[in-house]
Amino acid sequence: MATKPKPAPSWEDRARRFLKAELARAEIGYRELAERLAKHGMRETEASIANKISRGTFPATFLLASLKAIEADVVRLESV
């Protein structure tokens, strides 16, 4: 009997894993991300960032600002 193919991860899961991987690659934690986002005019706390990322439901503005704050120059969609 053939096994069913594993369903693709949800978009929330993909977003969460993508941003967590980018933060890990940049060696930046949630506290430092909050400090860097403040320099870009976004008021976030370590806890609010943890909540957003754990849910995987955050606005594109948060994702883009986070990537800019960690100085990610390239976004590779094949890793999403």
HELIX and SHEET records of a PDB file:
HELIX    1   1 TRP A   11  ARG A   25  1                                  15    
HELIX    2   2 TYR A   30  LYS A   39  1                                  10    
HELIX    3   3 GLU A   46  ARG A   55  1                                  10    
HELIX    4   4 ALA A   60  ALA A   69  1                                  10    
HELIX    5   5 LEU A   77  SER A   79  5                                   3    
END                                                                             
